Amino acid sequence: MAVQGMRLHIRAARISRGDWSLAAEGTFRDGVHLVSGDVGSGKSTLALMMAGLLPPEHGNIEQEGISLRMISLQFPEYQITGSTVAEECESWGLDWKEILHEVNLMGKCNVAPLTLSRGELKRLHLACILAKKYDLLLLDEPFSSLDAREKERICEKISRRTGEITILFTHEQATFPRIDQIWEIEQGILKDRGVVPDALVRWGHAPALIKKLIANGRCLKNISPADLMEAGCTM
């Protein structure tokens, strides 16, 4: 069971590589967080720092009430350990039949995971991760290689995560789960845009559709497909 009152504190953390640098500070609480930014802005680097896999050169990152944590890397190949698709599911402590039925891969239970297409492998990887409970779940570009239908399905699952800290790092511009708080990286600095829906007017990387709805005075409660549809139909 997830611990209530969990916090991830980033305290003046900084890392640099040549002329590039990333500075971050802030507190992530229970809920679904979105970290957006341009390609190369440092989203993946920040995710690795939060996961404890890449220590900052300055400052620190503290976890409060967090026992179980997991990071999903952008390229799922890096996290494959099973020699077959069924064994990969079992390596997560899961029933492979349930997982493969969910992602429509029942006919490929005995094939090697790396022979799957990138989209199939991403579906398998996310299904295994989202089937388990983690106090802190970091999802680096979770929508890459997925078609529109799969994006919406994954977003629905993420939206149902409660009592945990879930952080999405993405430059996705079309499909999102329901988000509690928005952050973005601008000019090498992590900035807290606040809680949704108030944060939407301060979100510099907001997709064109969201900016248009706001400019037209539409009431946006959140940014999931259902919320955008509702806002678009509201006069």
N, C-alpha and C positions, 0 to 999 in steps of 0.2 A: 504494500500500500504506500502511495506517495505521502511524503511528510508535508503537512500543512505549514505555510509560512516559509517556504524555501526561497532562497535568494542566491543570486550570483552577482558578486560585487566586482566591478572592474575599477581599480584604483590607479589612475594616472599611468596606465600601461602604454608602452611605446616600443616599437620595433622598426628597424630601418634596414634597407638594402641599397647601398649606393645613394642615388639621389631620391629614391622612393622611401616614404615613411608612413607609418600609421600610428595614430594616437587615439586612445579610447578611454572613456571613463563613464560610469553609470551603473545602475542596479537593475537587474532583470528579475522580475517576480513571476509568480504563477501566471500562466496564460500563454497565448500564442503571440510571439513577437516576429516582426518582419524587419530584416536588415537588407536594405536595398543600396545599390550603388553601381557605378559604371563597371564594365569589364576591366579588371586590373586594379580596381580601387582598394582591394584588400579584404574582401568578404571571406574568401577561403582562409586567408591568414588569420583573420579574427576568429573564425570557427575553430581552427586548430589551437589557438591560444586558449579559448574558452574550454576546450576539451582537455587541456593540460598536456597536449602533445607538442606544443611550441611555446617555451617560456618567453615572456616579454623581456626585452633588454633593460627596461626600466619599469618601475611600478610592479603591481602584482594583481592577481585575480583570486578572489576568495569565494569559497562555496559554503553556504549556510544551509544545513538541513538536507543536503543532497548526498544520497548514498549510491544510487545507480545512475550512470550517465552513458550516453552513446552518441557517436557522431556517424552520420551517413555521408560518405565522401561523394563528390560529384560523379566520379567514375567508379561504378560498383565492382569492377574487376579487382580493385585493390583489396576488397574485403571478402573475396571468395575463398572458402576453405574446403568445401566438399568436392569429391571427385565426380559425383553425379548431382543432378538437380534435386533428387530426393534427399541425398545425403546433405546437401547444402541446407535444406529446410531443417533437417534433424540436428544439424550442428548448432542451430539456434534454439534447440529444445522444443521444436514445434512438430505437429502432425503434418507430414508432407502432403498427404491427400487433401487436407483442408486448404493448405496454402496454394497448391497447384490448381485446385478447383477454382479458387478465388481469382487467380490470374490467368485462367484458361491455358494451362500448360500440362494438363494431365497426360497427354500423349508423349511428353518429353521427360518423364521422370528418371529415365536411365541414361540420358545423354549428359555429356560433360557441360557444366554451366557456361564455360567460355565458348561453346559452339552456338549458344543462343545469340539472337540478334541483340544489339545494344538496347533496344526498347524492351525486349522480353527480359533481359537480364536486369534492367532497372526495375521493372514491375516485380520481379521475383525478390530482389533485394529490399525494396520498400515494403512489400507485403510481410516479409520476415521481421523487419524492424518495427513496423506499426502494429504487429500482432502482440508485441510485448510492452510492458510498462517500464518507463524510465523516469526518474526524477528530473533529469536534464536530457533533452533530446535535441541535437544539433543537426539540421538538415541542410547540407550544402548543395545548392542547385538541384532540389529534388524533382523538378519538372523537366529537366533536360532529357531528351530522347523519348518523351512521352507524347502521344497524340492528344487531341483536345478532350476526348472522352475519358482517357486515363487520368489526365490532369484533374478533371472535375471529380472523378472518383477518389483520387488521393486527397484532394482538398476537403471532401466531405469527411474522410476519416480523420484528417488533422483537426478539423473544426470540432470534432467530438472529444478531443483530448482535454481533460479537465484535471485540476489538481496537480499539474506538472508544469515545468518550464519547457516550452517548445520554441525553438528559434529557427526561422527560415532565413537562409542567406541566398538571395536570388535577384536577378535582373529581369525576371518574368514580367511581361507587360499585358497579359491577357487574363489569366485564371489564377485566383487566390482563394485560400480558405478564409474563414472569418478570423480577423486579426484583432488582438487586444491593444497592442502598442506598436508604433512604427519608429524605426531608427533608420538612418541612412549615413553613408560615408561620403563626405564632400571634402575635396582638397586634402585628403589624408587624415581627416578627423571624423570620428564617430559622433553623430549628433542625434539627440533624443527629440523626436518630433511630437511625442506625447501619446495620449490614449485616443483610440478611434471612438467616435467619428471626428472629434475636434482636430486630431492630428492631420487629417486629410488636406486641409487648406495649407498646411506647412510642408507637405511632402513634395519635395522638388522633383523626385523621380516618379511621381504619379503617372500612370498611363494616360494617354490622350483622352480616352473615354471618360475617365474619372474627372480629369480637369474640365472637360466640357460639361459634364453633369453639374459640377459645382458652379461653374460660370453661369449656367442657365438657372441657377437657384433651386436645383432639385435636392431633395432631402436624402442624403446618403447615410444609412445607419451603419453600414459596413461595406466590405469590398468583395464579398463572395459573389458568384454568378447570380444567386437568388437576390442578393441585396441590390446588385446593379440593375437587374431586371425590374425590381420593384421601383427603384428610383427613376428608371427610364419611363415607367408607365404612370408615375405620379405627376399630376398637373400642378 
